[in-house]
Amino acid sequence: MNDWVFLFPGQGSQYVGMGIEFYETYSEVRELFSHASDILEMDVAKLCFEGPEDVLVLTQNVQPAITVVNLACFTVLQLHEIYPVAAAGHSLGEYSALYSAGVLSLKDVLTLVRWRGTLMQEAAEQEPGAMAAVMDLEGDKLQEICRLCDVEIANINSPEQTILTGRVEPIRKAIAMSDEAGAKKCVQLNVSGPWHSRCMSRAREKFEPIVRGCKFYDPQIPVINNIDAKPLQSAAELPGKLVEQICGSVLWRQSMEKFVADGHTHFVEVGPKKVLRGLMRRINRNAKVQNVEDTASLASFLQANQ
């Protein structure tokens, strides 16, 4: 059996019906959903399986919903005796990675993502903004556009894809300038706020005491964190990293390159959709990447790794 790095998706990977097959198949997953519903004081199964879409996508709902589905997929892999040797999560997904590494209890991880979603949505309503994906534009040109337009880099997802974040008009200006500078494609994203920008400062300030009120444990496996693309060393540094991540850039490309540099070759996306699987293929074509989100993808994963 290969040594697997677990990658956990974040906001944007949701869809109505996510997790339902594992819920119907495994009593352990039903127990997880039940426990999560008690902690969150919301019907997580109904939200994930029935939506409706416009309710599921609300930031305060979708962050705990995706997290529970990520953890359901993680639970199923454990039941099949597949365990991570290292982990990372994309933005919100970082909380699932921390759970997989034994850093946070279920209660604390769900409490954190519920508050995170609620506070980020509040901040977005107080200081509206937008995000844009820019494809195939040199880093130096992109940095200059950010400076001229007063926008920020939210995510460095792959060598080809960078996400910009900021207020609405500056983002539109940045899209126009990126087009003029020769970007292959620029598109404004369908998101409800300027995530990973200084517009989230209010959320970061309110979130910090909540984070520091949780109990953190030293990671049992390496977790590459979003903020500096380095392995987390101890419980003591974790609260600061999670607080900083609210406004800071997600260095996903650098995180994946760090795994590869450390000799990791096999990755599995643990959660809904295949976003991170697609990004990994753009970052390193030699990496073996699979995903597990339902019974079909699980069967394919297990068959390929007998």
Legacy VTK file of the C-alpha trace (Angstrom):
# vtk DataFile Version 3.0
C-alpha trace
ASCII
DATASET POLYDATA
POINTS 306 float
0.000 0.000 0.000
1.259 3.460 -0.917
1.910 6.280 1.526
-0.952 8.723 0.960
-1.018 12.470 1.503
-4.606 13.511 2.248
-5.798 16.761 0.640
-9.034 18.325 1.917
-11.121 20.689 -0.245
-12.607 23.975 0.891
-15.455 26.332 0.085
-16.588 26.100 -3.535
-16.516 22.292 -3.705
-20.006 21.904 -2.240
-23.016 20.451 -4.024
-26.442 19.294 -2.872
-26.233 15.553 -2.205
-22.596 15.496 -1.149
-21.837 12.702 1.296
-25.182 10.943 0.990
-23.848 7.609 -0.299
-21.402 7.224 2.583
-24.173 8.268 4.997
-26.438 5.517 3.676
-23.664 2.898 3.631
-21.754 3.393 6.896
-23.223 3.609 10.398
-20.051 5.412 11.504
-20.795 8.215 9.047
-24.386 8.466 10.282
-23.020 8.766 13.822
-20.640 11.511 12.681
-23.474 13.500 11.092
-25.629 13.052 14.192
-22.858 14.204 16.505
-22.045 17.127 14.215
-25.696 18.191 14.138
-25.763 18.242 17.942
-22.566 20.315 18.127
-23.649 22.769 15.421
-27.314 22.839 16.428
-28.324 22.390 12.784
-29.507 19.447 10.664
-26.285 18.810 8.735
-27.637 15.789 6.849
-30.660 17.725 5.572
-28.455 20.672 4.590
-25.958 18.497 2.692
-28.405 16.092 1.060
-31.428 18.315 0.362
-30.070 21.876 0.357
-31.618 23.792 -1.225
-28.606 25.166 -3.086
-29.232 28.792 -2.093
-29.230 27.789 1.589
-26.274 25.419 1.343
-24.023 28.028 -0.290
-24.439 30.562 2.516
-20.979 30.903 4.019
-22.107 30.212 7.579
-23.747 26.964 6.350
-21.357 25.724 3.717
-18.223 25.876 5.863
-19.477 23.394 8.489
-21.262 21.333 5.791
-18.130 20.779 3.692
-16.106 20.073 6.821
-18.495 17.342 7.954
-18.441 15.732 4.489
-14.635 15.904 4.424
-14.536 14.161 7.789
-17.061 11.579 6.588
-14.782 10.702 3.660
-11.822 10.592 6.055
-13.788 8.244 8.336
-14.560 5.889 5.457
-10.899 5.710 4.433
-9.965 4.898 8.024
-12.552 2.101 8.042
-10.697 0.671 5.042
-7.398 1.073 6.939
-6.153 3.911 4.731
-4.385 6.511 6.876
-2.551 9.704 5.891
1.212 10.084 6.233
0.770 13.859 5.785
-2.055 16.281 5.065
-3.063 19.717 3.838
-6.328 21.521 3.252
-7.261 24.346 0.896
-8.374 27.360 2.977
-11.397 25.991 4.894
-10.063 22.497 4.171
-7.126 23.180 6.466
-9.430 22.550 9.435
-10.197 19.048 8.161
-6.467 18.436 7.714
-5.841 19.487 11.307
-8.540 17.101 12.497
-6.961 14.273 10.491
-3.650 15.012 12.217
-5.159 14.839 15.714
-4.762 18.572 16.305
-8.396 19.424 17.118
-11.365 17.572 18.583
-14.536 17.226 16.518
-16.298 19.719 18.776
-13.582 22.330 18.421
-13.102 21.910 14.676
-16.836 22.275 14.002
-17.170 25.187 16.412
-14.323 26.948 14.636
-15.632 26.481 11.095
-19.143 27.580 12.079
-17.805 30.771 13.658
-15.378 31.276 10.786
-18.179 31.133 8.238
-20.480 33.382 10.243
-17.836 36.036 10.897
-16.546 36.007 7.322
-20.076 36.518 5.995
-20.653 39.393 8.440
-17.403 41.019 7.332
-18.352 40.619 3.667
-21.695 42.320 4.268
-19.974 45.208 6.041
-17.231 45.527 3.436
-18.414 43.968 0.149
-15.934 42.782 -2.411
-15.177 40.332 -5.181
-12.643 37.757 -6.369
-11.229 36.903 -9.780
-9.280 34.040 -11.311
-6.350 35.044 -13.511
-4.861 32.394 -15.784
-1.324 32.314 -17.183
0.085 35.702 -16.220
3.639 36.191 -14.999
3.992 36.698 -11.257
5.818 40.019 -11.575
3.083 41.462 -13.789
0.405 40.212 -11.426
2.122 41.756 -8.400
2.321 45.095 -10.208
-1.380 44.929 -11.105
-2.213 44.183 -7.458
-0.218 47.232 -6.403
-1.759 49.549 -8.995
-5.331 48.351 -8.398
-5.046 47.948 -4.626
-6.121 44.315 -4.642
-4.496 41.260 -3.068
-3.629 37.686 -3.953
-6.049 35.302 -2.249
-4.765 31.984 -3.607
-1.799 30.785 -5.605
-3.462 27.602 -6.792
-1.146 26.353 -9.538
1.476 27.680 -11.949
-1.356 28.830 -14.230
-4.013 29.996 -11.753
-3.946 32.841 -9.250
-6.998 34.232 -7.450
-7.259 37.964 -6.732
-9.387 39.455 -3.960
-10.509 42.924 -2.885
-13.234 45.513 -3.307
-15.505 45.231 -6.342
-14.298 48.091 -8.546
-10.573 47.450 -7.938
-11.122 43.776 -8.857
-12.850 44.773 -12.108
-9.972 47.110 -12.863
-7.492 44.316 -12.116
-9.348 41.970 -14.492
-9.120 44.569 -17.288
-5.433 45.202 -16.629
-4.665 41.471 -16.508
-6.371 41.031 -19.873
-4.310 43.865 -21.322
-1.116 42.389 -19.804
-1.646 39.143 -21.700
-3.412 36.820 -19.271
-4.878 33.772 -21.001
-8.176 34.183 -19.166
-9.645 36.388 -16.419
-13.009 35.788 -14.826
-14.819 37.230 -11.824
-15.819 34.424 -9.451
-19.295 33.749 -8.116
-18.464 34.236 -4.434
-20.205 36.168 -1.686
-17.191 38.021 -0.331
-13.562 39.098 -0.768
-12.055 36.142 1.075
-8.390 36.205 2.128
-8.147 39.990 1.948
-7.859 42.822 4.432
-11.634 43.264 3.986
-11.828 40.297 6.373
-10.022 42.186 9.172
-13.181 42.436 11.278
-13.675 38.676 11.006
-10.056 38.041 11.976
-10.318 40.225 15.076
-13.520 38.543 16.285
-12.260 35.070 15.374
-8.998 35.256 17.310
-10.413 34.880 20.849
-12.581 31.971 19.656
-9.541 30.214 18.202
-7.470 30.810 21.302
-10.254 29.346 23.420
-9.857 25.950 21.727
-7.516 23.139 22.736
-4.780 22.349 20.209
-2.548 19.278 20.178
0.762 18.700 18.412
0.238 17.296 14.880
0.617 13.511 14.702
1.543 13.748 11.004
3.050 16.607 8.974
0.501 19.274 7.998
1.628 21.861 5.458
-0.164 25.088 6.332
-1.585 27.611 3.868
0.163 30.712 5.148
3.831 29.805 4.661
3.689 26.364 2.975
5.721 24.840 5.793
4.955 21.921 8.122
3.305 22.874 11.399
5.676 22.109 14.245
3.648 22.384 17.422
0.277 23.158 18.949
1.553 26.536 20.151
1.859 28.010 16.655
-1.498 26.805 15.374
-3.910 29.480 16.667
-1.840 32.250 15.108
-1.718 30.456 11.743
-5.502 29.986 11.627
-6.138 33.607 12.558
-3.641 34.853 9.959
-5.224 32.651 7.280
-8.471 34.676 7.398
-6.805 37.621 5.629
-3.657 35.943 4.280
-2.918 34.242 0.974
-3.371 30.493 0.466
-0.039 29.224 -0.889
-1.430 26.024 -2.384
1.043 25.628 -5.217
3.969 26.086 -2.831
2.420 23.650 -0.340
2.114 20.921 -2.970
5.638 21.599 -4.218
6.864 21.184 -0.643
5.245 17.734 -0.432
6.853 16.695 -3.721
10.241 18.056 -2.627
9.904 15.960 0.548
9.462 12.833 -1.568
5.686 12.372 -1.507
4.266 10.946 -4.739
0.712 9.769 -3.935
-2.155 12.107 -3.067
-5.866 11.626 -2.479
-8.484 14.370 -2.340
-10.723 13.544 0.618
-14.041 15.326 0.178
-16.474 16.621 -2.457
-15.494 17.185 -6.105
-12.049 16.983 -7.714
-10.771 20.571 -7.532
-7.526 19.765 -5.711
-6.933 16.692 -7.858
-7.080 18.954 -10.923
-4.750 21.532 -9.389
-2.204 18.878 -8.411
-2.046 17.643 -11.977
-1.158 21.170 -13.075
1.444 21.548 -10.328
3.215 18.222 -10.851
2.236 15.836 -13.635
4.244 13.005 -12.101
2.206 12.955 -8.892
-0.370 10.188 -8.562
-3.665 11.806 -7.567
-7.031 10.226 -6.808
-10.161 11.346 -5.002
-12.684 9.793 -2.634
-16.124 11.371 -2.266
-18.666 8.586 -2.901
-18.946 4.817 -3.297
-17.794 4.823 -6.942
-14.653 6.882 -6.301
-13.916 4.814 -3.185
-14.193 1.566 -5.157
-11.908 2.960 -7.834
-9.379 4.084 -5.227
-9.365 0.759 -3.398
-9.140 -1.264 -6.605
-6.193 0.787 -7.852
-4.360 0.284 -4.579
-4.860 -3.385 -3.767
LINES 1 307
306 0 1 2 3 4 5 6 7 8 9 10 11 12 13 14 15 16 17 18 19 20 21 22 23 24 25 26 27 28 29 30 31 32 33 34 35 36 37 38 39 40 41 42 43 44 45 46 47 48 49 50 51 52 53 54 55 56 57 58 59 60 61 62 63 64 65 66 67 68 69 70 71 72 73 74 75 76 77 78 79 80 81 82 83 84 85 86 87 88 89 90 91 92 93 94 95 96 97 98 99 100 101 102 103 104 105 106 107 108 109 110 111 112 113 114 115 116 117 118 119 120 121 122 123 124 125 126 127 128 129 130 131 132 133 134 135 136 137 138 139 140 141 142 143 144 145 146 147 148 149 150 151 152 153 154 155 156 157 158 159 160 161 162 163 164 165 166 167 168 169 170 171 172 173 174 175 176 177 178 179 180 181 182 183 184 185 186 187 188 189 190 191 192 193 194 195 196 197 198 199 200 201 202 203 204 205 206 207 208 209 210 211 212 213 214 215 216 217 218 219 220 221 222 223 224 225 226 227 228 229 230 231 232 233 234 235 236 237 238 239 240 241 242 243 244 245 246 247 248 249 250 251 252 253 254 255 256 257 258 259 260 261 262 263 264 265 266 267 268 269 270 271 272 273 274 275 276 277 278 279 280 281 282 283 284 285 286 287 288 289 290 291 292 293 294 295 296 297 298 299 300 301 302 303 304 305
